[in-house]
């Protein structure tokens, strides 16, 4: 089976460092990946982050679409309740045309009250806001005008993809699973969650809708490729830790998240499952043993650009050719 390879570009950085060169590098990396057979580029949305975590994934997806031709582009996740739903439907439809249908997204509800506060939305109403936004998106992309707040609305242009762009409902709760089934949309938990997936299938059966579950093989584990893992941990470990520390600080009681194991030191991070540092030969061996996917994170936590490029080139020059020869 071909290796599903992806770049994660969430644009985290260290305080005080410049961002413009890193955004330019992200687009150059996406173009290089596209030209050399990498499967996908992914990003996600967070706001008010000390690391500068990408707050504008639609803009990033449009920029990536403009400098690539074939690679898939995914937003995992897009926090749809934070947007005006009609404007969001328009933006996604235009993005769908710009990319020729290459962009997909996971509709997420979010779990940080401060993100809702920043855009004037009530966090306590997030479930209702999510339902309303999903309803408006699907109606906006249909062929008929629909009533919205007492007036008829007919969003144009309609999307390039029919009946609408590919999107999933994300989440880690039974409520998210039921919502996905109720809307007849695929469900995408960020890690395998058999009990929640069973809720989704039960709700599909109850409603008579069709759907499926998709989740990453390794949750949100990311990979850094190097010829010398020990030296790479010494040079890059603080950058890995910088991003994972902020992510861990957002933990919400009783809300499971992928690979949630807070690490206070680089040594602790090495024993967790959030970041793996492999040689190309190690990754190729894992692929031959059945591994089907890998996500490189070449800009993680302000990682120096030369380190990110080196990891990406090892994927393109050593891993992908070796995997293709045996697939």
N, C-alpha and C positions, 0 to 999 in steps of 0.2 A: 504494500500500500504506500502511495506517495506520502512524504512527510508534509503535514500542514504547518507551514512556518509563518510566523507573524512578527511584526515589530510593534511594540507598545510605545506610543509617543504621548505621554501625559505631561511632559514639559516641567517636571519638578526641578528645582534649582536650590542653590544655597543662598542665604541672605546676603545682599549686597552685590551679588554677581550680576553681570549683564544678561539680558534675555534675547536680544535681537539676533546675536550670532547663533544662539541655540535654536531659535525658530527657523532660521535659514538652513542650519545644518539638518534639522528635522525633515525639511522638504527635500534636501539633497539626498538624505538617506532613503526617503520614500521613493524617489526617482531611481536611485541605484538598485533598491530592492525590486522595484517593478521591472527593471531591465534584466534582472538576473533570476527571475522565477520565484521570488518569495510570494507566498500566497496572499497575505493580508497585512494591512496596517490598521492598528486599533488605537483608539484614544477613549478618554472618559471625562466626566464632568464633575468638578468640585469647585466650591467658591470659598473665598476668604481664607485661603490656605497660606500658611507661612512659607511653604515651599513654592508658592506660585502655581500650584496644581492647575492644570488647564481649565479655565472657566468658560471657554467658548468653543465647544467641540464641533459645532456646525461650521464655524469659520475655518477651523483646522481641516475638517473633512473636505471643504470646498477647495482649500489651497492644495491639499494632497491630490484631489481629483484633477486639478489643473496642471499638475506636473507629472502625472502618470497616465497610463493608457489601459492597463489590464488588471492591476492588482485590486483585490477587494478592499473596501474601506469600512470599518465598523466602529460604532460608538457604543461603548459598553461601560456605563449606561448614560443615557440622555434623561435628565431629570425633568420630565415633561410637565409636572404640575407647576414648575416655576415660570412657565411661559404663558403668554396669551395664546390660546389654542388656535385661533384662526391664523394669526401671524406665523405660528409654528408650522401649521399645515402648508402655508405658502412657501416658507423657507425650505422645508423639506422637499416640496415638489420641485422647486427650482434646483436644489442640490441634486435631486434625482435626474434631472435633465443634464446638468453640468457633468455628472459622472457617468452618464449612460447607464444608469441603474446599478452602479457598483457599490453604492453606500447602503448599508443596513444599520439598524440600531436596536438597542435594548431599551425599552421604556422603563425607567426606574422611578420610584417614588421618593427616594432619599430618606435619610434618617437623622439629619442634623437640623435642629430648629433654627440655628443662626442663618442657614442658607435660605430658608423661607422668609425669615425676618428681613433679610437684605433686599428682597424684591417685593416686600409688602404683602406676602401671602401668610395665611394662618396655618401654622403647622398642625393644629388640631383638626383641621378640615382636609388633611392631605389625601385621605382616601376618596372623599367626594370630589376633590379637585382632579385627582387622577382619573376617576371615572368620566368626569365631564370632558377632560382633555382627550381621552381616547375616543369617546363618542364623537366629538367634533372633528378629530383627525379623520376618522373613517368616513364620516358624512361629507367632509370637505373634498375628499378624493373621489367621491362618487360622482355620477353624471348629473344628478339632480340637485337643484337648490334646496336648502333646508332652513327651517326656522331656528334662529339663534337670538335669544333675548328679545323675542317679539317681532323680529324682522327676518325676511328671507335673505339668505347669504348664498352666493354661488362663487366659490373660490376658483380662481384661475391663476396659472395654467394647471390643468390636471397633470398628475405625475407621468413621467416617462414609463414607469413600471406599471403593469396592470395585474390585479386591480389597484394595487398601491405598492409603495416600496416595502421591501422585506423588513419586518420588525417583529420583535419578541417582547413579551412582558417579563421583566426581571423581578427578582425578589427571593426572599428566604423564608416566607411565612405562608401559612395556609391561606390567608386572605389574598396574597398575591397569586397563588396557584388557582384559587377559585376565580379571581378576576380574569386571568388569562383564558381559562376555559369558558367563562361566561361571554367573553368577547370573541371566542373562536380563534384565538391567536396562540402561536407556539409559546411555550413557557421556557425561560432560560434562567435557572438558578445559577449562581456563580461557582458552584461546586456540586458534586453528586449529593443529593438529599432525598433518599428513597421514600421516606415518610411523606414529605411534601409533594414529591412527584406522584405518589399514590392519590393524594387529595386531588391533584389536577386531573388525573385520569378518571377518578370517580365523578368529578364535576362535569367532565366532557360527556360521560355516559348519561348523566342526569339531564343535561341540556340538549343532547343530540348533536353537539358540535364536533368538528374535527380538529385535531391538533397533534403536536408532538413535543417532546422535551429535548432540549439541547443544553449541555453544560460542558465546560472545558474539562479535558481529561485530567489535568493537574490543578484544578482550581485556578487561582491567579498567581501561581508560581512563575517566576521569570528566570531566564537563563542568561548568564554571561559566559561567553566563550573566550578561552585564553590558551596559550601553550604552557602556562605555568600557574596553576590554581593557587598555590601558596603565595606566590609573589602578587598575584592579582588581588587576593584577599587583603594583603598588606597595603597595596596601593589604593584599592577601591572600596574596602569594607566600610569606611566612614560614610561614603556616599550611599551605599546600600542601606546602611542603618538610618541615615538622615531621613530618607523617604518612609521607610517602614515604621519609624518611631512616630512620625506625624499620623500616619494611617492608624496605628494602634491607639493613638490618643483620642480618636473619634469613636471608639468602641461604645456601644450602647448595651446596658444590661439586658440579658435574655434575647438579644438579637445576634444569632450566629453569623460569622463572616468568614470568607475563605481564608484558610491558613492563619487563623487568628492565634498567635502565640507571641505576645509582646517580648521584645528582646531589649535589654538595657545596654548590651555591649556587642561588639562585633563577634566575639567568641560565642555568645548566646545565639546570635543570628545565624551563625554557621550551622548550629544544630537544629534550627527550625527549618520549615519547608518553604519559606517565602522567596529566597534567592538561592539558586544553585549555580555554582561555578564549575564548569566542565571544560575538558579539552575536546577538540573536534573528534578525536578517536573515541572518547567516552560516549559522546552523544551518538555517533554512528553505531557503536555497539548496542546502545539502548534501542535505537531504531530497528536494528536487525533482530532484536529480541522482542519487538512488538510495539515499541513506542510510536505514536502516530502524530504527535504535535510538539512544537516548541515555540515559546514566545521570548524573543530577545527584547531587552529593555535598554537600549544603547545610550539613553540620556538620564538614567535613573539618578535621582537625588543630586543633580549637578555634576554627574560624572564627567571628567574631562573629555572633550570631543575626540581626542586621539584614541582614548580607551574604547569609546563607543564604536568608532569606525573600525578599530581592530577586531572587535567582537563580530561586527556585521560582516566584515570581509572573510573571517574564518568560516562563518556560516555559508556564504556564497561560494567561496573558493574550495573549501574542503568538505563540508558536511553535505550540502545538497548534491554535488556530483557523485559522491560515494553512495548516497542513499538511492539516487536514480539508477545507478548501475545494478543494484540488487533488487529493485522493485519491479 
